[in-house]
Amino acid sequence: MTEAVAETGTTALGTAPRPFRFAAAGEGNPQEGGARRFIRLAQQAEEYGYDSFAIPDHLGPQVGPIAALGALAVATDRIRIGTSVLANGFRHPVVLAKDAATIDVLSRGRLELGVGAGWLSDEFDAAGIAYETPGVRLEKLDEALTILDVLLRGQECHFEGRHYRVRGIKGTPRPRQGPRPPLATGGGGPKMLRLAAKHADIISVVPVTTRHGKGLLSGITLDKTIEKVNLIKEAAGDRFADIELNWTITAVMITDDRERTAEMALSAIEKGLHPDLEVDVRLSVEDILTSPYVAIGTFDEIAAQIRNVRQLTSMSYVGVFPTQMDAFAPVIPLLREE
């Protein structure tokens, strides 16, 4: 069990703690009020003080992320906009680079481009898009991120890979950010995290999921998260200090009784009342209370928990799901200058 520790000048991994940043998200799905309310959701996140607003990439009832980013580029002023994350198999990287550069220009340099290997097999199957083996999807993502890195710098790309061939395409328009907009990727498995450590400016540390999109309960513990961050540190080498680590809190429960609320949450999980979780291990109340992915308590207690997560893991970029955006907003000013 990992205990809370006092913050010092460095994190437990030996790096200087990064200032906190906070990410909201939205899909424009019916539960959020549909596409018509999508822009207002991002504007509300900006008013709350979130630093960024991200859009996932699924073929179900949500807005198309590329078109939606274009709308947000002109409908918001300060908040950074991005994807969390695009499925690489849905788009060719040369085409994506063109769209991403355009969005960065239109938003006056506010894009954070998240790209992943694609993980929801049912969507690929339903659309008739090949859902290749994990090894092939990782190979393709590796190549795609290499191509994006060149084109988003406004450079000419010559690339001969196993899956992509690019012969003299120059990245245009030139993005506003230099040397290029930040690239984000992440995952829960060792191979994906090593690939992220090779390419990404922002790495999302997530619980391992099944091929049908369920998160494994064993992956939400603080100890398991520390293992993943240590793997990233080893793989990244000297560039680890330059990588921003992100995680997303999946549940925010405001209460004066943390222990009792954690007991009820654990009971609900064990009864199978959280359909997005696959129960593969028995957790304790303490496991729930220290998990980076669950925020339980008063606003001050949640802020203290997040500080502890940063101290132990070096993670500093805090995301929340759309349904948690309002509940979490009062925590932001408690951590804003830290």
Secondary structure, 3 states (H helix, E strand, C coil): CCCCCCCCCCCCCCCCCCCCEEEEECCCCHHHCCHHHHHHHHHHHHHHCCCEEEECCCCCCCCCHHHHHHHHHHHCCCCEEEECCEEHHHCCHHHHHHHHHHHHHHCCCCEEEEEECCCCHHHHHHHCCCCCCHHHHHHHHHHHHHHHHHHCCCCEEEEECCCCEEEEEECCCCCCCCCCCCEEEEECCHHHHHHHHHHCCEEEECCCECCCCCEEHHHHCHHHHHHHHHHHHHHHHHHHHHCEEEEEECEEEECCCHHHHHHHHHHHHHCCCCCCEECCCCCCHHHHHHCCCEEEECHHHHHHHHHHHHHHHCCCEEEECHHHHHHHHHHHHHHCCC
